[in-house]
Amino acid sequence: MTAVPLTVPAAKTVIVADDTAFVRDRFSAALKGAGHTAVAVASVSELLARVRRDAGQIDLVVMDLRMPHSGGVDLVRELRKIDGGRQLPILVFSGTIASANEVRDLAALGIAGYVNEYSSEQHILPALAPHLFPDNFNRRGSPRVTLGIPVSYRFGNTIAAALTLNISKGGVAVRTMSPLQQGSKIRARFRLPGGKSEIEAESRVAWTDRRIGMGLQFEQVNPVAQAAIDEFIDQHFFSNRKA
């Protein structure tokens, strides 16, 4: 009987751009530990030079908008001028977003999403995987935006914290090794990138998987908060999905 070879995910090249060594080192270590190539850069000039030189070999840029002399969204505009056809996936560290206007501008520039720069090392690869291997992830009919931000949730008298995997208008997927039982009622709290206030959502656990986490279906959300979620999804889903 002929042995069937195992399919090994291809190694990717990722630029990690941040002027804080702690962030660069943690993301680089997580990527290298999974067999990928991490290119750590500490300045805007390094980032632009690397993309100009190696644009065709870069699979993902994970970046800080607030590096010295970066100009915020203008730095993403400069990257888009370099890559021309918007083929280079760009993730922005969510804590470096200054306003909702920046979120709208970034959506128009077609960024791939946001990731929490303070993610623990074991959470970094799950947050980056949908962008490193997009063909391996199920593209559902309803709009879902990959988003790695902190979320806290209360179940009875217990409060837990985790990271989101993606968000839709009707719910959020959460990365956790201790998912709750399907049907559990919880209260989730999180802040969208650029949002001025936290969003609270009475939710129900719609699915659970110990390898991944759990899906929370919103059951009661303040109308203002729901409108903010809807706007965020519309901006990022329709500007980023492939035809």
Summary of the structure (lengths in Angstrom):
residues: 243
radius of gyration: 18.2
end to end distance: 41.8
largest distance: 61.5
contacts: 737
relative contact order: 0.11
helix: 34%
strand: 30%
